[in-house]
Amino acid sequence: MIPGLGFKMTLWSGLLFLFAFLEFINYYYYQLSHDSKNDLRYLLQHKRLRHSLLYRDMKKRKVP
């Protein structure tokens, strides 16, 4: 903890950082949200998360 900051402020900033990190993963690597029947079917059938569309496009173009 940082001196001078309250526990609530530290908790909120930690949760915000966690949310930002999950959004980063969702956007660049894996699709974390499953909001359609096809997404859920893929998840149950393959037992793994689907790569995001941006990840697939970057792989096609070999972007580091």
C-alpha positions in Angstrom: 0.0 0.0 0.0 1.1 3.5 -0.6 1.2 5.8 2.5 -1.5 8.5 2.4 -3.9 6.5 0.3 -6.8 4.8 2.0 -7.7 1.2 1.6 -10.8 2.0 -0.5 -8.7 4.0 -3.0 -6.2 1.2 -3.3 -8.9 -1.4 -3.7 -10.6 0.6 -6.5 -7.4 1.2 -8.3 -6.5 -2.5 -8.1 -9.8 -3.5 -9.4 -9.5 -1.0 -12.2 -6.1 -2.3 -13.1 -7.5 -5.9 -13.1 -10.3 -4.9 -15.4 -7.9 -3.1 -17.8 -5.7 -6.2 -17.9 -8.6 -8.5 -18.7 -9.7 -6.1 -21.5 -6.2 -6.2 -22.9 -6.3 -10.0 -23.0 -9.8 -9.9 -24.5 -8.8 -7.5 -27.2 -5.4 -8.8 -28.2 -5.3 -12.5 -27.3 -8.4 -14.5 -26.3 -12.1 -13.9 -26.6 -13.2 -13.8 -22.9 -16.9 -12.9 -23.6 -19.2 -15.6 -24.8 -22.5 -13.9 -25.7 -23.9 -16.0 -28.5 -24.8 -19.7 -29.0 -21.9 -20.2 -31.4 -19.4 -18.9 -28.9 -20.7 -21.2 -26.1 -20.8 -24.1 -28.5 -17.2 -23.6 -29.5 -16.2 -23.3 -25.8 -18.0 -26.5 -24.8 -16.9 -28.4 -27.9 -13.2 -27.5 -27.8 -12.7 -26.9 -24.1 -10.5 -23.9 -24.7 -10.9 -20.2 -25.3 -11.1 -18.9 -28.9 -8.4 -16.5 -30.1 -9.6 -13.0 -30.7 -10.1 -11.6 -34.2 -7.3 -9.1 -33.9 -4.9 -11.9 -32.8 -5.8 -14.0 -35.9 -5.3 -10.9 -38.2 -1.9 -10.2 -36.6 -0.8 -13.8 -37.0 -1.8 -13.7 -40.7 0.3 -10.6 -41.3 3.1 -11.7 -39.0 3.0 -8.6 -36.8 5.3 -8.9 -33.8 
